[in-house]
Amino acid sequence: MAQPKEAPLTGTRQITINSSFNANPQDVSINNGDSLDFNSQATQACSLFFNPAGVFNNQTINPGNNNSAMAAQQNDIIVDYTVVKPDGTTTGPYCVQVGSGVLTMNVDSFGNCSIGNAAIPLNGQAVFNYTQSGPNPPASIVVNFGDSSVLLNQQGGPVLSQTLYPGNNTPLTGRGTPGTTTYTFSGTESAGVGTEVGTIKVGS
């Protein structure tokens, strides 16, 4: 008599890497302490790179369903990741919301940001942490968004720019429909340094 197939472990969210090395679903939410289980439909191994580090370990994903589940090592945080293909190019960014967390983007006085291309879930939050590093750091810098309708302030209004002061600033909330905005920094310590365009993607 055939044995019934075991149900997925409670607290484990499955993510599929398809034959083109894209993750599905692209953004997931899990409870604190829950796990991610990646299976791959690709014919070659790929790698996962998580940012910020320490929530999930970077891992090689082999073809098939025999990869180890990864438990979240931090609570109430959003972590982004990319899939590194065999040729070194990447897909993503994708995101995982653990508990009720936000995505922290650390930016220094030169406008260098810890997450260049970021992703948050629908209605998820991102916060800029200004580290004010450097020999002559400005008291504040400004982050400017290319599309004011993608991120919302605490009153639900559109955000075209935000002045960043040392430490964590007011979280910005992604809208309830998918969208992507570019962002740049102005007022940084050295003109023309670290002001490259990044992106923040909301939803899939």
Buried (B, 14 or more C-beta within 10 A) or exposed (E): EEEEEEEEEEBBBBBBBEEEBBBEEBBBBBEBEBBBBBBBBBEEBBBBBBBBEEBBEEBEBBBEEEBEBBBBBBEEBBBBBBBBBEEEEBBBBBBBBBBBBBBBBBBBBBBBBBBBBBBBBBBBBBBBBBBBBBEEBBEEBBBBBBBBEBBBEEEEEEBEEBEBBBEBBBBBBBBEEBBBBBBBBEBBBEEEBBBEEBBBBBBB
